[in-house]
Amino acid sequence: MSPRPDSIDYQHGHEWRLGFWLWSPSAFANLGLITVAGSIYLLRLGFGLEFIGLQFAVGKIAFGIACLWAPRLGRALTPRQAMRLGLVIVGVFRCMFVVCELVPESGRASFVMLTSAFANAGLAIYYTNKAPYMMGIGSLESQRRFFSLEQAYVYASTFLGSLAAGYLPVAFALLLDDSLATPAPYRYPIVIGGLISILGAAMLPSLEAAPAASTTTASREPPEPGSATPIGVMVTMAIAYGLVMTGHNISLGFFNAYLDHGLHVSPARNGEISALASLLAAPAALLAPAFTRRWGRSLPYTLVALAMAVGLAMIGLGRDWTVAAAGFLVLSVAGAIRSPIQNHFYMVAVAPRQRAAMSAAMLIVLQVNGALVGLAGGLGVDALGYEAVFLVSAAVTAAGGLMISQHMRST
């Protein structure tokens, strides 16, 4: 049986090369380099933490709004073309971000907000169309490997981008004979991040053009059919996704603060724990295809979702930093295995024409969940303490994981 022209089964080595250009530039630039350097750059320009928080919120709002029409853009063009357009928008507005130094002070804050909003809208176009695009990789087994590779590349590239954000300003300070207390050493890493995003758009691979593995096409497993899914079911799935991501967002927002303020861990050790979690999560993500091939989706997903809840409970119950750190490592590794299983399921569980809409719904729910978690978590820490917040998030994460597992068994 010959493969469909838009669904080709790839050799493993080519999947790795394909995945590098698909995920690494964006993750390195936008999740690692610019996330760190951008905040410090604004501080060096004289903006306060309140403004940085407002800029972050405006970016999230723009991201959510863009998610609403990004699926339509993917249908009008193609998912790949929409992703390339999104990355170009990101790169252009990341580079324009540093032009704020030339804007009069009266309009500088508005300019920063505007460039941030457009950059986040570009990211929304990229991420919304990414999962539907990845479904063209070929057989079910190829798709499972590909979704796992995504997580491995994202973790590794984000880690390297964060390292670059620490060292590049030092290098530019030496080149410019300037101080790290000024904006200039942070200006150029942001521009580099923008240019890397544009490079990622130019190098974004075409799945259709990749070589096929002739030895596997005859025996490969046929793609799972996605019959039309009622909107109510999709909404329920999106809500369950939001619940299971609660622990992830809580850990992003409060774990490092808990180590610092609650357990009095030094900043150096705090950073070492986060770095170790990223290093362990990258190879852990590659285990997901082996688990699903042997036991299906539901059982591995249930176990890793419950493991995430256990990790959160360890953070909440551990009065010692070593227990909390161990819980964070469990949470990170389990989350890395969970993500590809869950993301691939959400694509095969709906009809192909609904995949972009499902992807957009997941992203919107994630943004809303992050905002609610940030607000409720902050109030909860003040009222009840860090421990209670982590324990509640453990229960919510377990509930969401069991809901998704039930969907997997019934699909």
Buried (B, 14 or more C-beta within 10 A) or exposed (E): EEBEEEBBBBBEEBBBEBBBBBBBBBBBBBBBBBBBBBBBBBBBBEBEEEBBEBBBBBBBBBBBBBBBBBBEBBBEBBBBBBBBBBBBBBBBBBBBBBEBEEEEEEEBBEBBBBBBBBBBBBBBBBBBBBBBBBBBBBBBBBBBBBBBBBBBBBBBBBBBBBBBBEEBBEEBBEEEEBEEEEBBBBBBBBBBBBBBBBBBBEBBBEBEEBEBBEEBBEEBBEBEEBEEBEEEBBEBBBBBBBBBBBBBBBBEBBBBBBBBEBBEBEEEEBBEBBEBBBBBBBEBBBBBBEBBBEEEBBBBBBBBBBBBBBBBBBBBBBEEBEBBBBBBBBBBBBBBBBBBBBBBBBBBBBEBEBBBBBBBBBBBBBBBBBBEBBEBBBEBBEEEBBBEBBBBBBBBBBBBBBBBBEBBEEB
